[in-house]
Amino acid sequence: MAPSPPTPVSLPAPEPLPASAPTPSAPAPSRRGRARAVGGRAAVHGVLIGYCVLALGPALLVVANSFKSRQDIFDSPFSPPTPATIDTSGYRTVFEEASFFSYFRNSLVVTLLSVAGVLVVSALAAHALSEYRFRGRGLLRFYLLAGIMVPIRLGTVGLVELFSGMRMMNTLWALILVYIAMGIPLGVFILSQFFEQVPSELKQAARVDGAGELRVFGITLPLVRAGLGAVAVFTMLPVFNDLWFPLILAPGESTRTVPLGAQQFLGQYETNWNAMLAALSLAIVPVLVLYVIFSRQFLRGLTDGALK
């Protein structure tokens, strides 16, 4: 006899899930956690606001006192000028008795040419140091780092002898050359970090297509414009505000810069505080304008350099 086929066993069907089943959600933050987060943000904003007041306070004080008379400056130095006490004699003295436009032109020429020279030389040197491997490369890097650590003012006597022998004293070129040499070490140090992040495949592809080394440098230069903006700001501020080298190398009337021109209102027995504060207030304007122009590249250069 043939065996009978097995009886099929039916399994119970799974119960369907309800259509409106609640999905698990993250627990809502507690009231204490929200209060702690708000307090942390308030503390951070308070610290930032305090730092802004500390940084901008002296500049605002200079501008406010430049519109006062000499007596009001000493009587109430921390109060703003009122319509009844406002005095513009300091600005009239600056424009009538001093060649302020000449000082401003000299400072602008020196600053722009110095920044341009630092950017060109630093970019070329940084590209070479990041791209090529040669003997003495580490020693050259250390030499540039020493240029950052050792202040150039220690060589003032040698610079005076050098420019006197070259008959370049009381010329703007003496200041420009000194400032370019002063800004190159930091510029190379910053830009080297950016050039090393440029993909090597891009440069190799350009060489395969027949591009020369100068062309390869031109292709990679737009990729490091954030670093160029940071170097420009780092170079611009100390050059425009410097008093030491204009006083030593270019003290003549025709080569006087804005900081040196403002110093002429400092007398031995009496200081023309109105004119000096007015000159300093006018000197703040070009630096502020240049910083606003380069601020985006400057901040991007700082953040990119920190992340890379």
Stockholm file with secondary structure:
# STOCKHOLM 1.0

chainA/1-308         MAPSPPTPVSLPAPEPLPASAPTPSAPAPSRRGRARAVGGRAAVHGVLIGYCVLALGPALLVVANSFKSRQDIFDSPFSPPTPATIDTSGYRTVFEEASFFSYFRNSLVVTLLSVAGVLVVSALAAHALSEYRFRGRGLLRFYLLAGIMVPIRLGTVGLVELFSGMRMMNTLWALILVYIAMGIPLGVFILSQFFEQVPSELKQAARVDGAGELRVFGITLPLVRAGLGAVAVFTMLPVFNDLWFPLILAPGESTRTVPLGAQQFLGQYETNWNAMLAALSLAIVPVLVLYVIFSRQFLRGLTDGALK
#=GR chainA/1-308 SS CCCCCCCCCCCCCCCCCCTTCCCCCCCCCCHHHHHHHHHHHHHHHHHHHHHHHHHHHHHHHHHHHTTSCHHHHHHCTTSCCCTTTCCCHHHHHHHHHSCHHHHHHHHHHHHHHHHHHHHHHHHHHHHHHHHCCCTTHHHHHHHHHHHHHSCGGGGHHHHHHHHHHTTCTTSHHHHHHHHHHHHHHHHHHHHHHHHTTSCHHHHHHHHHTTCCHHHHHHHHGGGGHHHHHHHHHHHHHHHHHCCHHHHHHCCSGGGCCHHHHHHTTCCSSCCCHHHHHHHHHHHHHHHHHHHHHHHHHHHHHHHHHHHC
#=GC SS_cons         CCCCCCCCCCCCCCCCCCTTCCCCCCCCCCHHHHHHHHHHHHHHHHHHHHHHHHHHHHHHHHHHHTTSCHHHHHHCTTSCCCTTTCCCHHHHHHHHHSCHHHHHHHHHHHHHHHHHHHHHHHHHHHHHHHHCCCTTHHHHHHHHHHHHHSCGGGGHHHHHHHHHHTTCTTSHHHHHHHHHHHHHHHHHHHHHHHHTTSCHHHHHHHHHTTCCHHHHHHHHGGGGHHHHHHHHHHHHHHHHHCCHHHHHHCCSGGGCCHHHHHHTTCCSSCCCHHHHHHHHHHHHHHHHHHHHHHHHHHHHHHHHHHHC
//
